[in-house]
Amino acid sequence: MAARPRKNNISIPNLYPLYSRKVNKVYWRYKHPITG
């Protein structure tokens, strides 16, 4: 159910999207929100 970039089919377990409404961009963070 995790959001993945369409152009990249490689799944990275510790990568999750962080959407910023200020700049209207999606940042990809390496820390997991649950495990930290």
Summary of the structure (lengths in Angstrom):
residues: 36
radius of gyration: 10.5
end to end distance: 18.7
largest distance: 28.1
contacts: 42
relative contact order: 0.27
helix: 0%
strand: 28%
